[in-house]
Amino acid sequence: MSVHSSLLLRALTVAGVLAAFLLPTTSADASAPLRTHAAARGKFIGAALATSPLSNENSYRTIAATEFNQVTAENAMKWDSTEPSQGQFNFSGADAIVNFATQNDMQVHGHTLVWHNQTPGWVQNLGASAMRTAMQNHISQVVGRYADNPAVVSWDVVNEAFEDNGNYRTSFWYNTLGQGYIADAFRAARAADPDARLCINDYNTEGINAKSTAIYNLVSSLRQQGVPVDCVGFQTHLAIQYGFPNDFQQNLERFAALGVQVRITELDVRMQMPRSSSKDATQATYYRNVVNACMAVTACAGVTIWGFTDKYSWVPDTFSGQGAALIYDENYQQKPSYTAVHDALAGGSSSDTTPPSTPGTPSASNVTSNSAQLSWTASTDTGGSGLAGYNVYREQGSNDQLLGQSSTNSITLTGLSASTQYQVYVRARDGAGNLSSNSSTGSFTTTEGDGGPGPGGTCTATPTVQTQWNGGYVVQPVTVTNTGSSGITGWTVTFTLPSGHTLVGSWNAAVTVSGQTVTAKNAAYNGTLAPNASTSFGFQVSRPNGNTQTPSGYTCA
């Protein structure tokens, strides 16, 4: 058989296998498993699987086979498992995952080929020429083993290549080979399997921030050079205590505009233990939001949950005091987050036009010169997309200010002005974006200054323009420093955008825009600064092509 005929046969076989679980001939019943609803939407719903419970526990195998139509090997395809010694390959664990997927009509996403973790020391100690050869050989052997298997359709070629500040991670790969190792890895993977979809994968990239922008710029550049980057993976390890990235869908859409597939690759939502019904409800909202975002973006192939049972979650061993991150508990019982994923896949949010009920009147407590805690009676949602959270506004006539957002029926507002009366109201929002009516207005007055920044200013804001390209730029970090002699519990930075510039994203601050004036207030977790202590935030701006101006007039109070 010719090479062309072999590739054509494989392509037809892949199409047949995918059709078996992505294109059902009948619509999904409302109580059907996750995979049936996902397939009805043209998406996958996947899970990362571990080889030990897969071989030893019937409940684990049954749920994995029944609920999911995609699988990622949690560890069995990583370098330390497949090539622990140079040239000595072991595919027993990887084969077990692939065989299970084949038996149960699941597609396989290979994870991962080039990563700074779980790579044997013998690789890390090589010189540049030998390291490049070892990398290319490893990719050739691992990807090549499954190149003719129609179940294995994609690979994480390069994993976690960037730091959170958008700089390249100074891993042994980067230090030895420079940033060119990324393009080399993708080219080697394409040579090993011309039909597989090749992905770059990273964490803390859900929102539009310095890291996701750096990856965006890299993918754009590599594709312009003909490097075969086919998709971008967003790990999406979330925690309910840090808030949901509200620009998640917008971020997926900007990558999709590059012509790549996007996918959620390692979803979990951890919480500070112990569990409670309130925490479960917030976690369920986060899961629903992620699935809805993927459903809304045509180029999003699907969602992979990083495991499915808390019994085998990586979270407790990595984040002290946190856990319960998955959709089944330790006893394989479905949690509210399972229902959220199921209902988001089954119903989506596009048909929900019913807004949540009106929240109760907000009441204030623990009011200081620059902060206040608000709480209100929770709303309910009957439209099907689920309650997603609340927006808190300051009533100011024709231009009410959004003071903050919360996933629960309480919030701590920071960065307020001293000796100032605030009239506030709340609106609930659901997973489809519907907003409730305004609550009744509550009122509170901040106290006189008690050590926070005052008119004379006890903080400074120093910007760094990190990345620029034709049509936009990222300012990261904007370093906020307490220059006073006492601690502060909130800060507000203002600056001016040049004419024609538009803010498109921000992180680590609550940002509002009026005309060309931007106001950035601290987030709930970075407002308290001791004398001489610093924190930072960042933002991204679009601007006319050819324009090289950047913001000016930074002040901190």
N, C-alpha and C positions, 0 to 999 in steps of 0.2 A: 504494500500500500504506500502511495506517495505521502510526503509530509503534508501536502495540501489536503489530500483526502482524509488523512488522519485527523488534522485539525478540524476539518469540516464535520467529520463524524463526531468528534468530541463536542463541538459547539451544538450540534443537534441533540446529542445526549444530554448535555447540560440544560438545554432549553426544555427537554422533556421532563427532567427531574424537577426543575424549578416550577414548571407548570403544574406538577403534581401537588405542590403545596402552596404555591403563590396564586394560582388561578383556579379556585374551586368552581365546579359547574353549577352549584346552587349557593344561595345566600346563606350566611351563617345563622344558626339558631341563636337566640338571645343568651342561652345558657351554655353555649359551646365553649370548648377550651380556647385559651389565648391564641394558639396558632391558627385556629380556624378563622377567628375574627381578623387577625393580622393579614392572613392570606386574602381575605375578602377585600381588604383595603390595599392590596398589592404591596405589602410590606412583610418583613420578617419580625418575629419576636424571639429572641435568643437568650441563652444562658451560658455562662462559663461553667464548665464541668471539671470536676476533679476525678482522677482515675480510681482512687481507692473506694469511695462510696459508690461509684458507678459500677464497680465489680462486686461489691459486698452488700449493698442495701437495696432491697426490692422497692421500697418506697421512693428512694432517690431515683432509681432507674425509671419507675413508672411515671412519676411526675415529669421528669425530663422528657420522656418520649411522648407523653400525652399533651403537654402544654406548650412545647417549644418547637419551632421549625428551623432553628439555627443553633449552632453550638460553636463556642470558642473553647479551646483547651486552656484551662487556667494556668497550668505549668508544663504540661507534657510536651509542648513543642518549642519550649525555650532552649537556649543554647546549652545550659548546664544539664538538661535532660537528653538532648539529642546528640551532642558531641562533647562529652565530658573530658575526653582526652583527644589530642589532635589526631584526626583521621579515623577515630574509633566511634562509629555512629550507633546509636541505640534508639530504635523507633517503636519499642514495645508500647510505651504509654501513648504516643501519638497515634499508632495504629489502632489501639483500643478505642480512642475517641472517634476516629474516622469510621471504623467498623460499626460502632453504635449509631453514628449519624446515618450511615448508608442503610442500615437495617430499618431505620425509622423515618426515612424520607426527610432528612434534615440537611441543610447546607452547612459547610464548615468554613470558619474564618480562621486562618492560620495566625498564631500569635506566639512569639514575635521573633523576627530574624536578627535585627541589630539593635541592641539595647545595652546601656551601661551597667545594668544590674543582671544578676544571674547569668553572667558570662564567666567562664572559667579563667583562672589566673594565667593559664598558659597563653591565652589570647592577649590578655592585657599587657603581658611582658614582651610581646614581639616588637621588632622594629617596623618602620613604615612599610617597606616593601613586603615583608613577610605577613604583616597584619592585613594588608589589602588582599593578598593572595588567599589568606585563611578565610577572610570574610566572603570573598567571591566563591571559594570552594564550598563553604558551609551553605551559602544560599543555593548554590547549584545542586548540592546533594539533598537538602531538605525540601526545597520547593520542587525539585525534579522528581523526587520520590512520588509525589502526589499529582504531578502534572497531568496524568491521564485519568485521574479519578474525578468523575463529574461532580462529586459531592464537595470537593475542596475548591471553592470559587474565589477566594480572596485571601490576602495576607497583610498583616501589619509588617511592613518592610523595615521602617525606622520608627523607634518608639522613644518618646520623651527626650527630644533633642534640644529643648530650650529650657532656660530658667524662667521663673515667673516674671522677671523684669524684661523679658524679650531678648536677652542675650543668648548666644549659643551656650549650651551646657558644656562646661570644661571637663568632659569625660575623657577617658583614655582614647576613645575614637577620635574626638575632636583634637586633643592634644597631639596625637601621633599623625593623623591623616588630614587635619584641617576640615573645613566644612564640606569639602568635596567628597567626603565619604558617603554623604547622603545620596548624591546623584549616582555615585558608583554602585551603591546598594540597590537602587531602583533599576538601574540598567542590568545588573546581574540577575535580579528577580525576573525581569521581562525575558531575558535570554533563557532562563530555566523553565518558564511557563508563559508562552505568548498570550494565553487566554485568561489568566488570573487577573483579578482586579487588585491593584497595588496601592496600599494606603500608608499615610503618615499618621501617627496616633500620639495624643498627648493629653495631660490633665490640666485642670484650672484654665480651660479655654472655652468654657460655656458662654461667657459674656464677651463683649467687645472690650478687650483690654490689651495691655502691652504684649502679652504672650501670644494671644490669638492673632493679633495683628502681625507679629513677627512671622508666624506660621503662614498667614495669609500672603504676606509679601514673598516668602520663600516659595510657596506653591506656585504663585503667579510667575515668578522668575524661572523656576524649573520647567514649567510647562512651556514657557516661551522658548526655552532652550531645547525642547524636545525630550526632556526627561520624563519617563512614563509614570507620573503621579496621577492615579486615577481617582483616589478618594481620600477624604480626611476624616479621621476618627476623633470623636469628642468623648473622652472617658466618662465624665459626668459623675464623679464621686462627690456627692452633695452631703450637707449636714443641715438639719433644720434650724440650728442655732445661728447660722450665718446668713439666712435669707436666700430667696430664690433669685437667680439671675434673670431679671425681667427682659433683657435684650437677647435672650437665648435664641428665639426664632429668627430675629433680625440677623444674628450672627451666622446661623445656618444658611440663611438666604444669601448673605454676601459671599460665602464660600461657594455655594451652588452656582452663583453667577460667574465663577471662574471656569465652569464647565466640568467640575468634579462631582462625584457622588459624595454625600455626607452620611454619617451614621453615628448613632450613639453606641459606644463600644463597651463600656464598663459601668453601667448605671448601678449605683446604690445610694441610699439616703440614710445616713446614720443619725443617731440621737444620743444625747447624754442619758445614761442609764440612771434609774430604772425606767422602763416603759410606762406610759400612761395613756389613757384614751385620748387625751388632748394631743400628746406627741404623735400617736398613731394617726390622728386625723390630719395633722400638719404634714406628716410624712406621705400620707396618701395623696394630698394635694400636690406635693412636689412630683411624685410619680406621674400623676395625671397631667401635670403641666408639661413634663418632658415628652410623654407620648403624644399629647396634643400638638406640641411644637413639631415633632417629626411628621405627624400625619398631615400637617399644614404645608409642608415643604415637599414638593414633588421629588426633588433629588435626594431626599432622605430615604435610604433603603430600609431602615428599621432600627430596632432598639435591642441591645443585648444587655441583660441584667448580669452583674458580676456575681454569679451564683444564683441560688433562688431560696435557699433555706439558711436561717440564722445559725443553724448547727455547724455549718462549715464556712462561715463568713470570715474574711481576713481582717475585718474591722477591729474586733476587740484586742487582737494582738498588736495592732498598729497604733490605735488611738485609745489611750488609757481612759477608762471610764465611759467609753462609748460603744454602741453596738446596735442590735436589733435593726439592721440596715436593709433587710431583704423582704420579699413579699410572702414568704412562709416562715413560721417560727421554728424553734428547735425541734418541735414534734411534728413537723410537716403539716401544720394547720395554716390555712389561708388567713392572712391578715387584711386589715382594711386597704393596705396598699395593693394587694392582689386585686381586690374589687375595683380599685381606681384604675389599674392598668386594663383590666378586663372591660370595664365600661367605656374607657376612652377608646379602646380598639373596636368595641362593638358599636358604639354610637357616634363617636367623634364629637366635635363641638359645633360643627357648622350648622346643625339643625336646631340648636338651642338659641331661642330668641327671648326666653323668659328671664328677666333679671332676678337677682336674689331679693329677699325681703329687706326692708329698711332696717338698718342697725339702730340700737338704742342710743340715747343721748350720751356723748362722751363726758366722763367725770375725771377731774384732775386730782393728782396726789403727788406728794414729794416734789413740790415746786421749788426750784432754786432760781438763781439769777439767769441761768441759761439752759435749764432743762425742766421737763415735767413728764410725769407718767400719766397716760390716759388709759381708761378702760371703758367698755361699753357692752351692752347686751348683744350677743352674737346674732347674725343673720342666718337664715336658712335658704337653701337653693332647691328648687323643684324642677329645673329645666333639663337636668340630665348631665350637664358638664361639670357640676360640682362647684362648691364654694372655693375660690382660689385665694381670697384675702381681702384686705381693706385698704382704701386710700384715705388719708387724713388731710384735710384742707384747712387753711386759715381764711375766714371770710373777710374779704377786702373790697366788696362791691363788684365791679365788673371784671376783676382780674384776681380771682382767688388763688392763693399760693398752695401748691402741694407740699405739705410739711414732711410727709413720710408715708411709707407703706409697711404693712404688717401682714403676716400669714395667720395671725391669731387676733382675738378681740381685745388686744392691748398693745401699747407701744410706748417707748421712752423717746420723747422728742429732745434733741440736743441742739446746741448752736443757736439758742434763742437769745433775744435781746433783753437786757436787764430792765427792770421797772417798766415793763410793757404789758398791756392787756392783749390777750389773744382770744378771739372768738373762733371756735373750731367746730367742724362737723365731719362726719364720716360717711363714706360710700362703700358698700360691699361690691366685690367683683367676682364673677364666676369664670370657669375655665374657657368659656367662649368669648370672654371679654365684655359681657354685659355688665353694666353698672346699675346699682340700686338707686333709689331716690336718696336725697340728702337726709341724713339724720337731723334731729333737732340740734340746735347750736348749744354748745357748752362754752363756758368762759373761765379763764384763770388769768392771774397777773403775776408775772415773774418778780422776784424780789430784787432788792438793790444789789449792786455788784458785790460778790463774795470771793474774789480771787480770780474770776474768769477774765478774759480779755476785755478791756474797757476802751473808752474813746482814745486814750493815748496809745493803745495797742501794746500787748505783751507777747505777741507772736509775729513771726515773719513767714513769708511764703516764697520759696526759691524754686523756679521752674527749670526743668531740663528738657530741651527738645531732643527726644531720643531718636526718632525715625522720621524721615521726610521722603515723600515721593511726589510725582507729578499729579496733583489733585488732592493731596491730604498729608497729614502728619500726626504723630503721637507725641504728647508731652507727658513724660514719665521719667523720674518722679517729680511731682511738685512737693518739695520738702517743707513741711510745716513744723516750725520750731518754737517752743515756749521760751521766750527770752526774758520772762519775768522772774521774780524772786519767790513766787509761790505757785502752786499747782493750778492748772485750769481743767475744767470739765467739759469744754466745748470750744470749737473754733469755727470761724466763717471766713473763707477766702473769696474775694471777688477779683475779676479781671475782665478785660475787654477783648472781644474777638474782632479782627479786622473786617471791614465791609466785604460781604460775599462769602464769609466763612460760616460754616454750620457745624455745631457740635453733633456728633453721631454716636458717641458712647463715652461712658466714664466708669470708674471703679474706685472703691474705697472712700467714696464720698456721696452725699445726696446732692445732686446738682440740678439747678433750675436756670432757665434762660429767659431774659426779658430784653428783647431787641438784640443788641450785641453784647450786653452785659451778662456775665455768667456768675452765679453765686454757688459756691461749693461749701456745704456744711459737713462736718464730720459724720462718719457712720457711728452706729451704736457702740462699736468695739474700738474706736481709735480717737475718741474725743478727750480722754483724760491723759494729760501730759504733765509730768513733774518738771520743775525748773530745768532748763537746758535739754529736755527730752524732745525727740522729734518723731514724726510719723509722716506718711506720704499718701498721695492719691495720684490719679492719672486720668487722662482723657484723650479722645481721638476727634479730629476735626477734618471735614472735607473743605476744599477751597478750589477756586477756579484754576484750571490748568495754566501753568506758567507763573502763577502767583507764588511768591516766596515769603510773604509776610507771616508772622506768628503773633500770638496774643501779647498784650502789654498791660501795664497798670495793675500788677498784682498787689493786693493789700490783704492783710490778715487782721482780724479782730475777734 
